[in-house]
Amino acid sequence: MNYCANIHYDSTNIIDDLKGDQSWRIFRIISEFTEGFDRLSGVCDGISIFGSARLRPNNPYYIKTTEIAKLLSENGFTIITGGGAGIMEAANKGAFLNHHRSVGLNIELPQEQSPNPYQSVSLDFRYFFVRKVMFVRYSIGYVCMPGGFGTLDEFFESLTLMQTHKIYPLPLILFGSDFWAGLVNWIKTTLVQYETISPEDLDYIKVTDDPQEVLDIMLEHRQWKQKQRQISSKDNDLTV
């Protein structure tokens, strides 16, 4: 008896994402990748802004997020968010009301996630890992506003990818020193003290409370990125 082959069908409390035939799930995953790459192919110089869906429009960080998105979009950056409420809404709103491209990568969730109305490009995902690939593929910088587990997940995944040289370095900005101070201090002390990371790994992280500094960091990185693109283009011409 092949117990493993039938375990998904015998359980009555299984999560919906794990139901059904494995082969069909592969097709669903491929279709999400295909649609994502197709719909986002024109996105250049994207900045992903992460943060809590629970922060309301009167929250100071919601207001700051709108300001940051407005500054970035005015300078030619595409704003990318998870497409939900709270901080994500504030970021999409800052770009959308400024008549610039505003991308929302929505995820199906049992609670909290409902698409905000400020997305000029909107995609829906079932799988978190496909959605994460889209953030990495089309962003040249991350801004993490105060958030929960999802924000921390994006923060640490990007750190891991840079630390292991799976992606080129990109600005990883933690906005809100009061909110992030405890985490950053723990990283600087406990992780370094136990030698689970190297002190230079901290160079990937920037903490600020200034929207203008966010813009300045992204502008500087875009200049570097453009130089890398030019070098790559010249190298390709030489190999033809």
C-alpha positions as a Markdown table, in Angstrom:
| # | Residue | x | y | z |
|---|---|---|---|---|
| 1 | Met | 0.0 | 0.0 | 0.0 |
| 2 | Asn | 1.3 | 3.4 | -1.0 |
| 3 | Tyr | 0.4 | 5.4 | 2.1 |
| 4 | Cys | 2.1 | 8.6 | 1.0 |
| 5 | Ala | 0.2 | 8.7 | -2.2 |
| 6 | Asn | -3.1 | 8.7 | -0.4 |
| 7 | Ile | -2.4 | 10.8 | 2.6 |
| 8 | His | -3.7 | 14.1 | 1.1 |
| 9 | Tyr | -7.0 | 12.6 | 0.2 |
| 10 | Asp | -7.6 | 10.9 | 3.6 |
| 11 | Ser | -7.2 | 13.9 | 5.7 |
| 12 | Thr | -10.3 | 16.0 | 6.3 |
| 13 | Asn | -8.5 | 19.1 | 7.8 |
| 14 | Ile | -5.8 | 19.4 | 5.2 |
| 15 | Ile | -5.0 | 22.9 | 4.0 |
| 16 | Asp | -6.6 | 23.6 | 0.6 |
| 17 | Asp | -3.3 | 24.3 | -1.0 |
| 18 | Leu | -2.2 | 20.7 | -0.4 |
| 19 | Lys | -5.3 | 19.1 | -1.9 |
| 20 | Gly | -5.6 | 17.5 | -5.2 |
| 21 | Asp | -3.3 | 15.8 | -7.7 |
| 22 | Gln | 0.4 | 16.7 | -7.6 |
| 23 | Ser | 0.7 | 17.0 | -11.4 |
| 24 | Trp | -2.1 | 19.6 | -11.6 |
| 25 | Arg | -0.5 | 21.6 | -8.8 |
| 26 | Ile | 2.7 | 21.8 | -10.9 |
| 27 | Phe | 0.6 | 23.3 | -13.8 |
| 28 | Arg | -0.9 | 25.9 | -11.5 |
| 29 | Ile | 2.6 | 26.9 | -10.3 |
| 30 | Ile | 3.9 | 27.1 | -13.8 |
| 31 | Ser | 0.9 | 29.2 | -14.8 |
| 32 | Glu | 1.5 | 31.7 | -12.0 |
| 33 | Phe | 5.1 | 32.1 | -13.0 |
| 34 | Thr | 4.2 | 32.5 | -16.7 |
| 35 | Glu | 1.5 | 35.1 | -16.0 |
| 36 | Gly | 3.8 | 37.0 | -13.6 |
| 37 | Phe | 6.7 | 37.1 | -16.0 |
| 38 | Asp | 4.4 | 38.2 | -18.8 |
| 39 | Arg | 2.5 | 40.9 | -17.0 |
| 40 | Leu | 5.6 | 42.4 | -15.3 |
| 41 | Ser | 8.0 | 42.2 | -18.2 |
| 42 | Gly | 7.8 | 46.0 | -18.7 |
| 43 | Val | 8.6 | 46.8 | -15.1 |
| 44 | Cys | 12.0 | 48.5 | -14.7 |
| 45 | Asp | 13.6 | 49.9 | -11.6 |
| 46 | Gly | 10.9 | 48.6 | -9.2 |
| 47 | Ile | 11.0 | 49.3 | -5.5 |
| 48 | Ser | 9.1 | 46.9 | -3.3 |
| 49 | Ile | 7.5 | 48.3 | -0.2 |
| 50 | Phe | 6.5 | 45.9 | 2.5 |
| 51 | Gly | 4.6 | 46.5 | 5.8 |
| 52 | Ser | 1.6 | 45.6 | 7.9 |
| 53 | Ala | -1.9 | 45.3 | 6.4 |
| 54 | Arg | -3.3 | 46.3 | 9.8 |
| 55 | Leu | -2.1 | 49.9 | 9.9 |
| 56 | Arg | -4.9 | 52.4 | 9.2 |
| 57 | Pro | -4.7 | 55.6 | 7.1 |
| 58 | Asn | -4.3 | 57.8 | 10.3 |
| 59 | Asn | -1.2 | 55.8 | 11.4 |
| 60 | Pro | 2.0 | 57.9 | 11.0 |
| 61 | Tyr | 3.7 | 55.1 | 9.1 |
| 62 | Tyr | 0.8 | 54.9 | 6.6 |
| 63 | Ile | 1.3 | 58.6 | 6.0 |
| 64 | Lys | 5.1 | 58.2 | 5.6 |
| 65 | Thr | 4.6 | 55.3 | 3.3 |
| 66 | Thr | 2.5 | 57.4 | 0.9 |
| 67 | Glu | 5.1 | 60.1 | 1.0 |
| 68 | Ile | 7.9 | 57.7 | 0.3 |
| 69 | Ala | 6.0 | 56.1 | -2.7 |
| 70 | Lys | 5.3 | 59.5 | -4.1 |
| 71 | Leu | 8.9 | 60.6 | -3.9 |
| 72 | Leu | 10.1 | 57.3 | -5.5 |
| 73 | Ser | 7.5 | 57.3 | -8.3 |
| 74 | Glu | 8.2 | 61.0 | -9.1 |
| 75 | Asn | 11.8 | 59.9 | -9.8 |
| 76 | Gly | 10.9 | 57.1 | -12.2 |
| 77 | Phe | 10.7 | 54.1 | -9.9 |
| 78 | Thr | 7.9 | 51.6 | -10.1 |
| 79 | Ile | 6.2 | 50.9 | -6.8 |
| 80 | Ile | 5.5 | 47.2 | -6.1 |
| 81 | Thr | 3.6 | 45.9 | -3.0 |
| 82 | Gly | 1.7 | 42.9 | -1.9 |
| 83 | Gly | -1.5 | 44.6 | -3.0 |
| 84 | Gly | -3.3 | 44.5 | 0.3 |
| 85 | Ala | -4.5 | 47.0 | 2.9 |
| 86 | Gly | -2.5 | 49.1 | 5.3 |
| 87 | Ile | 1.1 | 49.9 | 4.3 |
| 88 | Met | 0.6 | 48.2 | 1.0 |
| 89 | Glu | -2.4 | 50.4 | 0.2 |
| 90 | Ala | -0.4 | 53.5 | 1.3 |
| 91 | Ala | 2.4 | 52.6 | -1.1 |
| 92 | Asn | 0.2 | 51.9 | -4.1 |
| 93 | Lys | -1.8 | 55.0 | -3.3 |
| 94 | Gly | 1.3 | 57.3 | -3.3 |
| 95 | Ala | 2.2 | 56.1 | -6.8 |
| 96 | Phe | -1.3 | 55.8 | -8.2 |
| 97 | Leu | -2.5 | 59.2 | -7.2 |
| 98 | Asn | 0.7 | 60.6 | -8.6 |
| 99 | His | -0.2 | 59.0 | -12.0 |
| 100 | His | 2.7 | 56.5 | -11.9 |
| 101 | Arg | 2.7 | 52.8 | -12.2 |
| 102 | Ser | 1.6 | 51.0 | -9.1 |
| 103 | Val | 1.9 | 47.2 | -9.0 |
| 104 | Gly | 0.1 | 44.9 | -6.6 |
| 105 | Leu | 1.1 | 41.3 | -6.1 |
| 106 | Asn | -2.0 | 40.0 | -4.3 |
| 107 | Ile | -2.0 | 36.7 | -2.4 |
| 108 | Glu | -5.0 | 34.5 | -1.5 |
| 109 | Leu | -5.4 | 34.4 | 2.3 |
| 110 | Pro | -8.2 | 33.4 | 4.6 |
| 111 | Gln | -8.0 | 36.8 | 6.4 |
| 112 | Glu | -6.6 | 40.3 | 6.0 |
| 113 | Gln | -5.8 | 40.2 | 2.3 |
| 114 | Ser | -8.2 | 42.1 | 0.1 |
| 115 | Pro | -6.9 | 44.0 | -2.9 |
| 116 | Asn | -6.6 | 47.8 | -2.5 |
| 117 | Pro | -8.0 | 50.0 | -5.3 |
| 118 | Tyr | -4.8 | 51.8 | -6.1 |
| 119 | Gln | -3.2 | 49.1 | -8.4 |
| 120 | Ser | -2.6 | 49.9 | -12.0 |
| 121 | Val | -1.1 | 46.5 | -12.5 |
| 122 | Ser | -2.7 | 43.7 | -10.4 |
| 123 | Leu | -1.8 | 40.0 | -10.2 |
| 124 | Asp | -3.2 | 37.3 | -8.0 |
| 125 | Phe | -1.1 | 34.5 | -6.5 |
| 126 | Arg | -2.0 | 31.3 | -4.6 |
| 127 | Tyr | 1.6 | 30.5 | -3.8 |
| 128 | Phe | 3.8 | 32.6 | -1.6 |
| 129 | Phe | 7.1 | 31.4 | -3.2 |
| 130 | Val | 6.0 | 32.4 | -6.7 |
| 131 | Arg | 5.0 | 35.8 | -5.4 |
| 132 | Lys | 8.4 | 36.2 | -3.7 |
| 133 | Val | 10.2 | 35.5 | -7.0 |
| 134 | Met | 8.3 | 38.3 | -8.6 |
| 135 | Phe | 9.4 | 40.7 | -5.9 |
| 136 | Val | 13.0 | 39.8 | -6.3 |
| 137 | Arg | 13.0 | 39.6 | -10.1 |
| 138 | Tyr | 11.5 | 43.1 | -10.6 |
| 139 | Ser | 12.9 | 45.1 | -7.7 |
| 140 | Ile | 16.1 | 46.9 | -7.4 |
| 141 | Gly | 15.4 | 47.9 | -3.8 |
| 142 | Tyr | 13.3 | 47.0 | -0.7 |
| 143 | Val | 11.7 | 49.3 | 1.8 |
| 144 | Cys | 10.4 | 47.5 | 4.9 |
| 145 | Met | 8.0 | 49.5 | 6.9 |
| 146 | Pro | 6.7 | 48.3 | 10.3 |
| 147 | Gly | 5.0 | 44.9 | 9.8 |
| 148 | Gly | 4.4 | 41.4 | 11.0 |
| 149 | Phe | 5.6 | 37.9 | 10.1 |
| 150 | Gly | 5.1 | 38.6 | 6.3 |
| 151 | Thr | 7.3 | 41.6 | 6.4 |
| 152 | Leu | 10.0 | 39.8 | 8.4 |
| 153 | Asp | 9.8 | 36.9 | 6.0 |
| 154 | Glu | 10.6 | 39.2 | 3.0 |
| 155 | Phe | 13.3 | 41.0 | 5.0 |
| 156 | Phe | 15.2 | 37.9 | 6.0 |
| 157 | Glu | 14.7 | 36.1 | 2.7 |
| 158 | Ser | 16.3 | 39.1 | 0.8 |
| 159 | Leu | 19.1 | 39.1 | 3.4 |
| 160 | Thr | 19.7 | 35.4 | 2.8 |
| 161 | Leu | 19.7 | 35.7 | -1.0 |
| 162 | Met | 22.3 | 38.5 | -0.8 |
| 163 | Gln | 24.4 | 36.8 | 1.9 |
| 164 | Thr | 24.6 | 33.7 | -0.2 |
| 165 | His | 25.2 | 35.6 | -3.4 |
| 166 | Lys | 22.1 | 34.3 | -5.1 |
| 167 | Ile | 21.1 | 37.9 | -6.1 |
| 168 | Tyr | 23.0 | 41.1 | -6.6 |
| 169 | Pro | 23.1 | 43.4 | -3.6 |
| 170 | Leu | 20.2 | 45.7 | -3.4 |
| 171 | Pro | 19.3 | 48.4 | -0.8 |
| 172 | Leu | 17.4 | 46.9 | 2.1 |
| 173 | Ile | 15.9 | 49.8 | 4.1 |
| 174 | Leu | 14.2 | 49.4 | 7.4 |
| 175 | Phe | 12.0 | 52.5 | 7.9 |
| 176 | Gly | 11.2 | 53.5 | 11.5 |
| 177 | Ser | 14.1 | 53.3 | 13.9 |
| 178 | Asp | 11.8 | 52.9 | 17.0 |
| 179 | Phe | 10.1 | 49.9 | 15.5 |
| 180 | Trp | 13.2 | 48.1 | 14.1 |
| 181 | Ala | 15.7 | 49.0 | 16.9 |
| 182 | Gly | 15.1 | 45.8 | 19.0 |
| 183 | Leu | 15.5 | 43.5 | 16.0 |
| 184 | Val | 18.6 | 45.3 | 14.6 |
| 185 | Asn | 20.2 | 45.3 | 18.1 |
| 186 | Trp | 19.6 | 41.5 | 18.4 |
| 187 | Ile | 21.1 | 40.9 | 15.0 |
| 188 | Lys | 24.2 | 43.1 | 15.9 |
| 189 | Thr | 24.7 | 41.4 | 19.3 |
| 190 | Thr | 23.3 | 37.9 | 19.6 |
| 191 | Leu | 23.8 | 36.7 | 16.0 |
| 192 | Val | 27.3 | 38.2 | 15.7 |
| 193 | Gln | 28.3 | 37.1 | 19.2 |
| 194 | Tyr | 27.3 | 33.5 | 18.4 |
| 195 | Glu | 29.1 | 33.8 | 15.0 |
| 196 | Thr | 26.0 | 32.7 | 13.1 |
| 197 | Ile | 26.5 | 35.7 | 10.8 |
| 198 | Ser | 29.6 | 37.8 | 9.9 |
| 199 | Pro | 29.8 | 41.5 | 11.1 |
| 200 | Glu | 30.0 | 42.6 | 7.5 |
| 201 | Asp | 26.5 | 41.1 | 6.8 |
| 202 | Leu | 25.2 | 44.1 | 8.7 |
| 203 | Asp | 26.3 | 46.3 | 5.7 |
| 204 | Tyr | 23.2 | 45.0 | 3.8 |
| 205 | Ile | 20.9 | 46.8 | 6.2 |
| 206 | Lys | 20.1 | 50.5 | 6.4 |
| 207 | Val | 17.8 | 52.0 | 9.1 |
| 208 | Thr | 16.2 | 55.4 | 8.5 |
| 209 | Asp | 13.4 | 57.7 | 9.5 |
| 210 | Asp | 13.8 | 60.1 | 6.5 |
| 211 | Pro | 11.9 | 59.6 | 3.3 |
| 212 | Gln | 14.4 | 61.7 | 1.4 |
| 213 | Glu | 17.2 | 59.4 | 2.5 |
| 214 | Val | 15.2 | 56.5 | 1.1 |
| 215 | Leu | 15.1 | 58.2 | -2.2 |
| 216 | Asp | 18.8 | 59.2 | -2.2 |
| 217 | Ile | 19.8 | 55.6 | -1.5 |
| 218 | Met | 17.6 | 54.2 | -4.3 |
| 219 | Leu | 18.9 | 56.9 | -6.7 |
| 220 | Glu | 22.5 | 56.0 | -6.0 |
| 221 | His | 21.8 | 52.3 | -6.4 |
| 222 | Arg | 20.0 | 52.9 | -9.7 |
| 223 | Gln | 23.1 | 54.7 | -11.0 |
| 224 | Trp | 25.2 | 51.7 | -10.0 |
| 225 | Lys | 22.7 | 49.3 | -11.6 |
| 226 | Gln | 22.6 | 51.2 | -14.8 |
| 227 | Lys | 26.4 | 51.0 | -15.0 |
| 228 | Gln | 26.2 | 47.2 | -14.5 |
| 229 | Arg | 23.7 | 47.0 | -17.3 |
| 230 | Gln | 25.9 | 48.9 | -19.7 |
| 231 | Ile | 28.9 | 46.7 | -18.8 |
| 232 | Ser | 26.8 | 43.6 | -19.4 |
| 233 | Ser | 25.5 | 45.0 | -22.7 |
| 234 | Lys | 29.1 | 45.6 | -23.9 |
| 235 | Asp | 30.2 | 42.2 | -22.9 |
| 236 | Asn | 27.3 | 40.6 | -24.9 |
| 237 | Asp | 28.2 | 42.7 | -28.0 |
| 238 | Leu | 31.8 | 41.3 | -27.8 |
| 239 | Thr | 30.6 | 37.7 | -27.7 |
| 240 | Val | 28.4 | 38.0 | -30.7 |
